[in-house]
Amino acid sequence: MDSIIHIKTNPKLSPKHIEFNKWVQSIEKLREELQREEKKLELFSEYYIKNILPVREAVCQTKLKMATALDDMSEASKLPSATLNDLSLIIPELLSEAFELIIPDEDAKLIFEKWTFTNYDDIVNEVKEEQMEELSDYMRSMGIDFDTSDLDFDDPETIGKIHERMHQAKEQLKEQQANHKASKKKSKKQLAAEEVAALQDEIKNKNLRSVYLSLAKILHPDSETDPELKLEKEEIMKQVTKAYEDKDIITLLVIETQWLKNTEERLANIKEDVAAIYIQLLKEQAKKLRQEKSELRRHPRFQYVADYLADKVDRAMLKMSITQESYEREMRNIQKEISIITTSPRPEVKKFIKKIAKRYEVNPMDDLMHFFNSNRF
């Protein structure tokens, strides 16, 4: 709903009152942006999980099927060493790519161990330990004691647990730092800041009820005869009641500027020092909303759509549809390769295996480019 304030028309409003009004409108805008951003990311994630992830999983299953077909072929007849060397390059790569999204059964593990000469479970455990150690080191570097003893990367909810625990640890660190500062002898500046904070709380609590009562009087649905407007007021009053119960003065102020017809007169009657404190509260809320918007993009539930977060909806949906088509095309190509491997004469299969192996050969220039990209200043 558009605000009914016209701040330039009332000469009674001081610069502080006008600034207060502008910050309220900024809060409205930031909240709307946060809601739009979350809806956008939910839309992206829903599309990806519904349309792309199943195709990716199907591709992984097809790569496992191809690795199995190549392993069966190697068992069925004696192959020259050159072909076996090619298979020792192809099969582990296919399996590693397949295991990115699917959990291997015992037969798949045996094939992997046969061609890599390593124990699959040992490798998985080593990777988990490295991930846990890196996570712990990162948190320690931030001065946070982070317990990873009960985390399991096989659990789909682990990423969410890590995100939540990191948030709790950061809050705990802030509290510790605040307690540490409080234990020190306070300067005049710190004492003055505490007085301002105390005054903010006092004004916030004192005005919370008065703002709530004025809104309840204006917005009470029983006083409305128009059915549509009555329904709208019922929904707004739910927000007002919840904000009052949560002691959320910011939300009450935003709703007040949206609904009260005489807001300019009310603003003109607010004392300058009170308006200044309201402005500070609104600035803090604006900072918090910007931070929430930034953190939203890093939330674990949007992990699959990280590449599309900066895009507008139409462009992101187009890019995701292209990605989906790419995976579908890859799956069809692998299925054709499996058909060639399982139905073609053996000499042709050997040549075809040689051709596939070239895809997995390491290019020295790729290593060089990776080195430069990972060591940019």
Buried (B, 14 or more C-beta within 10 A) or exposed (E): EEBEBEBEEBEEBBEBBBBBBBBBBBBBEBBEEBEEBBEBBEBBBEBBEEBBBEBBBBBBBBBBBBBBBBBEBBEEEEBEEEBBEBBBBBBBBBBBBBBEBBEBEEEBBEBBBBBBEEEBEEBBEEEBEEEBEEBBEEBEEEEBEBEBEEBEEEEEEBBEBBBEBBEEBBEEBEEEEEEEEEEEEEEEEEEEEEEEEEBBEEBBEEBBEEBBEBBEEBBBBEEBEEEEEBEBBBEBBEBBEEBBEEEBBBBBBBBBBBBBEEBBEBBBEBEEEBBBBBBBBBBEBBEEBEEBBEEBEEBBBBEBBEEBBEBEEEEBBEBBEEBBEEBBEBBEEBEEBBEBBEEEEEEEBBEBBEEBBEEEEEEEEEEEEEEEEEEEE
